Amino acid sequence: MAERVIPLVDQRFAMRAPAVPAGAAGLPTGRLADALGRPLRDLRISVTDRCNFRCAYCMPKEVFDKDYAYLPHSALLSFEEITRLARQFVAHGVGKIRLTGGEPLLRKNLERLVEQLATLRTPEGRAPDLTLTTNGSLLVRKARALKAAGLDRITVSLDSLDDAVFRRMNDVDYPVADVLAGIEAAQAAGFDRIKVNMVVKRGTNDHEALPMARYFRGTGVTLRFIEYMDVGATNGWRMDEVLPSATLIARLQEHLPLVPLEASAPGETAARWGHADALGRHDAALGEVGVISSVTQAFCRDCNRARLSTEGQLYLCLFATQGWDLRSLLRGGASDEAIAAAIAPIWQQRSDRYSELRSELPPDAPTAGTGRRRVEMSYIGG
């Protein structure tokens, strides 16, 4: 079979220039809704397109090899540019900001960006919830600085406790013990809201779900199981490698008593299950697990997330085929008011619901008639 080569660089620059409405149209009110009535509440910001892991479901080594051309530093948004854009999103109603990548802790002095974002305030005067997703490899050295800078929460990606399985999945021979040490360092630094995300791939690591649930039970760490998704165009996704969340929960319940919990917030992506006591009631001290069922139980109708790439492209869906070039406004001399006004109609015309339409679409063309491949998750973050 011929080697598959994906033109990722061309895809990065499939962007549209945002228009700035005339007059007061688009100015922030804190209540911005899209074409399906979904509010803008969550902004995910990719701070780098680089990662030190080569997980097959995200950055497979055969594509992201030593010759892969990453973005030059001059193309990346500076911390000041990121903060300036984030301020406009917060004015439109965003209350949660997640820093992601690639691996965000590879961005030098990331705690300085956290410090800047921590100064932002919503129209109601609240600080936005600041969180970060990481593979955990650099947490031992960075956890205290991130906490001191104002980071509220950390999510660690960890796909197995079995060292051999984990090394195969990260494909750089990185030991699981070092990620667990990073989680412990985050707890020692004072982070009391830590999540662990496990991507479950049938036939690869699904047997590790129960050991993971047992390991984190009662530790104060919340475990989330994520169905293996068809993000991007390079991970060779197949439906038969998806383990439905319902099947996973049924497996866990054969060994661990679990009870369903209410969603913690509007737009919550995970269905929550609490560890139960002997009377069948949720025991908060034992914690909970969650399942993110983006393949088998799509939650598009509640999606309130926008994504900002490391070079300033705004994406309206994890499965998008093009972005909106906000960097051109930043570097073209646009005022804050103009940038905020340009963001509004982009969100207002949003009608993305790829996961709900998945079964009706070919695997490499999620938007009918575009002729473009989906953007890679490593570029806009998960």
C-alpha positions as CSV (number, residue, x, y, z in Angstrom):
1,M,0.0,0.0,0.0
2,A,1.4,3.4,-0.9
3,E,2.4,5.7,1.9
4,R,-0.2,8.4,2.6
5,V,1.0,12.0,2.7
6,I,-1.4,14.7,4.0
7,P,-0.8,18.3,2.9
8,L,-1.2,19.8,6.4
9,V,0.7,23.0,5.7
10,D,-1.8,24.0,2.9
11,Q,-4.6,23.3,5.3
12,R,-3.3,25.7,7.9
13,F,-3.8,28.6,5.5
14,A,-7.3,27.8,4.4
15,M,-8.7,30.8,6.2
16,R,-11.2,33.6,5.7
17,A,-10.7,37.3,6.4
18,P,-13.2,38.5,9.0
19,A,-15.3,41.5,8.2
20,V,-15.8,44.4,10.6
21,P,-19.4,45.4,10.8
22,A,-20.3,49.1,10.5
23,G,-21.5,51.1,13.4
24,A,-22.4,49.4,16.7
25,A,-23.2,46.1,15.2
26,G,-21.3,43.2,16.8
27,L,-20.2,45.2,19.9
28,P,-20.1,43.0,23.0
29,T,-23.2,42.4,25.2
30,G,-22.0,39.3,27.0
31,R,-24.9,37.3,25.3
32,L,-23.7,36.1,21.9
33,A,-25.6,33.1,20.3
34,D,-25.0,31.2,17.1
35,A,-27.5,30.2,14.4
36,L,-28.7,27.3,16.6
37,G,-29.1,29.4,19.7
38,R,-25.9,28.1,21.3
39,P,-24.1,30.7,23.5
40,L,-20.3,31.4,23.3
41,R,-19.0,30.4,26.7
42,D,-15.7,28.4,26.2
43,L,-12.6,29.5,24.4
44,R,-9.8,26.9,23.8
45,I,-6.5,28.5,22.8
46,S,-3.7,26.5,21.2
47,V,-0.3,28.1,22.2
48,T,1.9,25.8,20.1
49,D,1.6,23.3,17.2
50,R,4.4,21.2,18.7
51,C,4.3,18.2,21.0
52,N,6.9,15.8,22.4
53,F,4.6,12.8,22.1
54,R,3.6,11.1,18.9
55,C,0.2,9.5,19.8
56,A,-1.2,7.8,16.8
57,Y,-4.7,9.3,17.3
58,C,-3.3,12.9,17.2
59,M,0.2,13.3,15.8
60,P,1.2,10.0,14.1
61,K,5.0,9.8,13.7
62,E,4.8,8.9,10.0
63,V,3.3,12.4,9.3
64,F,4.8,14.5,12.1
65,D,8.4,13.2,11.6
66,K,11.8,15.0,11.9
67,D,11.2,16.8,8.6
68,Y,7.8,18.2,9.5
69,A,7.7,21.9,9.0
70,Y,6.2,23.5,12.2
71,L,5.1,27.1,12.2
72,P,7.9,29.7,12.6
73,H,7.9,31.6,15.9
74,S,7.0,34.8,14.1
75,A,3.7,33.3,13.0
76,L,2.6,32.5,16.5
77,L,0.5,34.9,18.5
78,S,2.5,36.6,21.3
79,F,1.2,36.3,24.8
80,E,0.0,39.9,24.6
81,E,-1.9,39.2,21.3
82,I,-3.5,36.1,22.8
83,T,-4.6,38.1,25.9
84,R,-5.9,40.9,23.7
85,L,-8.1,38.5,21.7
86,A,-9.2,36.6,24.8
87,R,-10.4,39.9,26.3
88,Q,-12.8,40.4,23.4
89,F,-14.1,36.9,23.7
90,V,-14.7,37.4,27.5
91,A,-16.6,40.5,26.7
92,H,-18.8,38.4,24.4
93,G,-19.6,36.0,27.3
94,V,-16.7,33.5,27.5
95,G,-16.3,32.4,31.1
96,K,-13.8,29.6,30.6
97,I,-10.4,29.6,28.8
98,R,-8.5,26.4,28.2
99,L,-4.8,26.5,27.1
100,T,-3.9,23.6,24.9
101,G,-1.6,22.7,22.0
102,G,0.2,20.5,20.8
103,E,1.7,20.3,24.2
104,P,1.2,23.8,25.7
105,L,4.0,23.5,28.3
106,L,6.5,23.4,25.4
107,R,5.7,27.1,25.0
108,K,8.4,28.9,26.9
109,N,7.3,30.9,30.0
110,L,3.7,29.9,29.6
111,E,3.0,31.0,33.2
112,R,3.4,34.6,32.0
113,L,0.4,34.1,29.7
114,V,-1.5,32.7,32.6
115,E,-0.7,35.8,34.6
116,Q,-2.0,38.0,31.9
117,L,-5.2,36.0,31.3
118,A,-5.9,36.0,35.1
119,T,-6.4,39.7,35.0
120,L,-9.4,39.4,32.6
121,R,-12.9,40.0,33.9
122,T,-16.3,39.1,32.5
123,P,-19.0,41.7,32.1
124,E,-20.3,40.6,35.6
125,G,-16.8,41.2,37.1
126,R,-15.8,37.6,37.5
127,A,-12.4,36.2,36.5
128,P,-12.7,33.5,33.8
129,D,-12.0,29.9,34.7
130,L,-8.4,29.2,33.5
131,T,-7.5,25.7,32.8
132,L,-4.8,23.8,30.8
133,T,-4.6,20.4,29.1
134,T,-1.2,18.7,29.1
135,N,0.4,15.4,28.6
136,G,1.9,15.8,32.0
137,S,5.5,15.3,30.9
138,L,6.6,18.8,32.1
139,L,4.3,19.2,35.1
140,V,6.9,18.3,37.7
141,R,8.9,21.4,36.8
142,K,6.0,23.7,35.9
143,A,3.1,23.0,38.3
144,R,4.0,25.4,41.0
145,A,4.7,28.3,38.6
146,L,1.4,27.7,36.9
147,K,-0.5,27.7,40.2
148,A,1.2,30.9,41.4
149,A,0.4,32.5,38.0
150,G,-3.3,32.0,38.6
151,L,-4.2,28.8,36.7
152,D,-7.3,27.2,38.2
153,R,-7.4,23.7,36.9
154,I,-5.3,21.1,35.0
155,T,-6.4,18.2,32.8
156,V,-3.8,15.5,32.1
157,S,-4.0,13.2,29.1
158,L,-3.1,9.7,30.1
159,D,-4.2,6.6,28.1
160,S,-2.8,3.7,30.2
161,L,-1.2,2.8,33.5
162,D,0.5,-0.1,31.9
163,D,4.0,1.2,31.0
164,A,4.4,-0.9,27.9
165,V,1.0,0.1,26.5
166,F,1.6,3.8,27.4
167,R,5.0,3.8,25.7
168,R,3.6,2.3,22.6
169,M,0.7,4.8,22.5
170,N,2.9,7.9,23.0
171,D,5.4,6.4,20.5
172,V,8.4,8.2,22.0
173,D,9.0,5.6,24.7
174,Y,8.0,8.0,27.5
175,P,7.4,6.2,30.9
176,V,4.0,6.4,32.6
177,A,5.7,6.9,36.0
178,D,6.8,10.4,34.9
179,V,3.2,11.4,34.0
180,L,2.0,10.1,37.4
181,A,4.7,12.1,39.1
182,G,3.5,15.2,37.2
183,I,0.0,14.6,38.6
184,E,1.3,14.3,42.1
185,A,3.3,17.5,41.6
186,A,0.2,19.3,40.5
187,Q,-1.6,18.1,43.7
188,A,1.3,19.2,45.8
189,A,1.3,22.6,44.1
190,G,-2.3,23.1,45.4
191,F,-4.4,22.1,42.3
192,D,-7.5,20.5,43.8
193,R,-9.5,20.2,40.5
194,I,-7.4,17.8,38.4
195,K,-8.9,15.7,35.6
196,V,-7.3,12.8,33.7
197,N,-8.5,12.2,30.1
198,M,-8.1,8.7,28.7
199,V,-8.8,8.2,24.9
200,V,-10.2,4.7,24.7
201,K,-9.3,2.8,21.5
202,R,-10.8,-0.7,21.2
203,G,-8.1,-3.4,20.9
204,T,-5.3,-1.0,22.0
205,N,-6.0,0.2,25.5
206,D,-9.7,-0.5,26.4
207,H,-8.5,-3.2,28.8
208,E,-6.9,-0.4,30.8
209,A,-10.2,1.4,31.7
210,L,-10.9,-0.6,34.8
211,P,-7.3,-0.3,36.2
212,M,-7.5,3.4,35.6
213,A,-10.8,3.8,37.3
214,R,-9.6,1.8,40.3
215,Y,-6.3,3.8,40.5
216,F,-7.9,7.2,40.6
217,R,-10.9,6.3,42.8
218,G,-10.7,8.2,46.0
219,T,-7.6,10.3,45.0
220,G,-9.5,13.5,44.3
221,V,-8.6,13.2,40.5
222,T,-11.6,13.0,38.1
223,L,-11.2,10.4,35.3
224,R,-12.8,11.0,31.9
225,F,-13.0,8.3,29.2
226,I,-13.1,9.7,25.7
227,E,-14.4,7.8,22.7
228,Y,-11.7,7.5,20.0
229,M,-12.7,10.3,17.5
230,D,-12.2,10.9,13.8
231,V,-10.4,14.2,14.3
232,G,-8.2,15.6,11.5
233,A,-7.3,13.4,8.6
234,T,-4.1,11.6,9.6
235,N,-5.1,9.2,12.5
236,G,-6.5,6.4,10.3
237,W,-9.8,6.4,12.3
238,R,-12.1,3.5,12.0
239,M,-15.5,3.0,13.6
240,D,-14.7,-0.5,14.7
241,E,-12.0,0.9,17.0
242,V,-14.5,3.0,18.9
243,L,-15.6,1.5,22.2
244,P,-19.1,3.0,22.9
245,S,-19.2,4.7,26.3
246,A,-22.3,2.7,27.2
247,T,-20.3,-0.5,26.8
248,L,-17.5,0.9,28.8
249,I,-19.7,2.0,31.7
250,A,-21.3,-1.5,31.7
251,R,-17.9,-3.1,31.9
252,L,-16.9,-0.8,34.9
253,Q,-20.2,-1.5,36.7
254,E,-19.4,-5.2,36.7
255,H,-16.6,-4.4,39.2
256,L,-17.3,-0.9,40.6
257,P,-20.7,0.5,41.8
258,L,-21.5,3.6,39.8
259,V,-24.5,5.9,39.9
260,P,-25.4,8.6,37.3
261,L,-24.8,12.2,38.3
262,E,-26.3,15.5,37.0
263,A,-24.3,17.6,34.6
264,S,-22.1,20.1,36.4
265,A,-22.6,22.9,34.0
266,P,-24.5,23.8,30.8
267,G,-22.7,22.4,27.7
268,E,-20.9,19.8,29.9
269,T,-19.4,17.3,27.4
270,A,-19.1,14.4,29.9
271,A,-21.8,12.2,31.3
272,R,-20.9,11.9,34.9
273,W,-20.9,8.7,37.1
274,G,-20.2,8.8,40.8
275,H,-18.5,6.0,42.8
276,A,-21.2,4.7,45.1
277,D,-21.1,3.6,48.8
278,A,-22.5,0.4,50.2
279,L,-26.0,1.9,50.2
280,G,-25.8,2.8,46.5
281,R,-25.4,6.5,47.0
282,H,-22.7,8.7,45.5
283,D,-19.7,8.9,47.9
284,A,-18.1,12.3,47.1
285,A,-14.9,11.1,48.8
286,L,-14.5,8.3,46.2
287,G,-15.0,10.8,43.4
288,E,-16.4,10.1,39.9
289,V,-15.7,9.1,36.4
290,G,-17.1,10.5,33.2
291,V,-17.6,9.5,29.6
292,I,-17.3,11.8,26.6
293,S,-19.4,10.1,23.8
294,S,-18.8,12.4,20.8
295,V,-19.1,9.5,18.4
296,T,-22.1,7.5,19.8
297,Q,-24.0,10.2,21.6
298,A,-23.2,13.5,19.9
299,F,-23.6,16.7,22.0
300,C,-23.4,19.3,19.2
301,R,-26.7,20.9,20.2
302,D,-25.1,22.1,23.5
303,C,-21.6,22.9,22.2
304,N,-20.6,26.4,23.4
305,R,-16.9,26.2,22.4
306,A,-14.7,28.2,20.0
307,R,-11.1,27.4,19.2
308,L,-8.2,29.8,18.5
309,S,-5.1,28.4,16.8
310,T,-1.6,29.3,17.8
311,E,-1.4,31.6,14.7
312,G,-4.7,33.3,15.4
313,Q,-7.2,31.4,13.3
314,L,-10.6,31.1,14.9
315,Y,-12.3,27.7,14.4
316,L,-16.0,27.1,15.3
317,C,-15.8,23.3,15.5
318,L,-13.2,20.6,16.4
319,F,-14.0,19.1,13.0
320,A,-13.7,22.4,11.0
321,T,-12.2,22.7,7.5
322,Q,-11.3,26.4,7.7
323,G,-10.6,29.2,10.1
324,W,-11.1,32.9,10.4
325,D,-7.9,35.0,10.4
326,L,-8.0,37.2,13.5
327,R,-4.3,37.7,13.5
328,S,-4.7,39.9,10.4
329,L,-6.8,42.2,12.5
330,L,-4.4,42.3,15.4
331,R,-1.4,43.0,13.2
332,G,-3.3,45.3,10.8
333,G,-4.0,48.0,13.4
334,A,-7.6,47.1,14.2
335,S,-9.0,48.5,17.5
336,D,-10.3,46.3,20.3
337,E,-13.8,47.4,19.3
338,A,-13.3,46.4,15.7
339,I,-11.9,43.0,16.7
340,A,-14.9,42.4,19.1
341,A,-17.3,43.5,16.3
342,A,-15.7,41.1,13.8
343,I,-16.0,38.1,16.2
344,A,-19.7,38.5,16.7
345,P,-21.0,37.7,13.2
346,I,-18.6,34.8,12.9
347,W,-20.2,33.1,15.9
348,Q,-23.7,34.2,15.0
349,Q,-23.6,32.4,11.6
350,R,-22.2,29.2,13.2
351,S,-24.3,26.1,12.4
352,D,-21.6,23.4,12.8
353,R,-22.9,20.0,14.1
354,Y,-20.5,17.5,12.5
355,S,-20.9,14.8,15.1
356,E,-24.6,14.7,14.7
357,L,-24.2,14.4,10.9
358,R,-21.2,12.0,11.0
359,S,-23.1,9.0,9.6
360,E,-24.3,11.0,6.6
361,L,-20.9,12.4,5.6
362,P,-17.8,10.9,3.9
363,P,-14.8,10.5,6.3
364,D,-12.7,13.2,4.6
365,A,-15.3,15.8,3.8
366,P,-17.3,16.9,6.9
367,T,-18.7,20.0,5.2
368,A,-20.5,19.2,2.0
369,G,-19.0,20.8,-1.0
370,T,-15.9,22.3,0.6
371,G,-13.4,19.9,-0.9
372,R,-11.1,20.5,2.2
373,R,-9.9,18.2,4.8
374,R,-10.5,18.7,8.5
375,V,-8.0,20.7,10.5
376,E,-5.7,18.6,12.8
377,M,-6.5,18.4,16.5
378,S,-2.8,19.0,17.2
379,Y,-3.2,22.4,15.5
380,I,-6.3,23.7,17.3
381,G,-6.3,21.6,20.4
382,G,-8.7,19.1,21.8
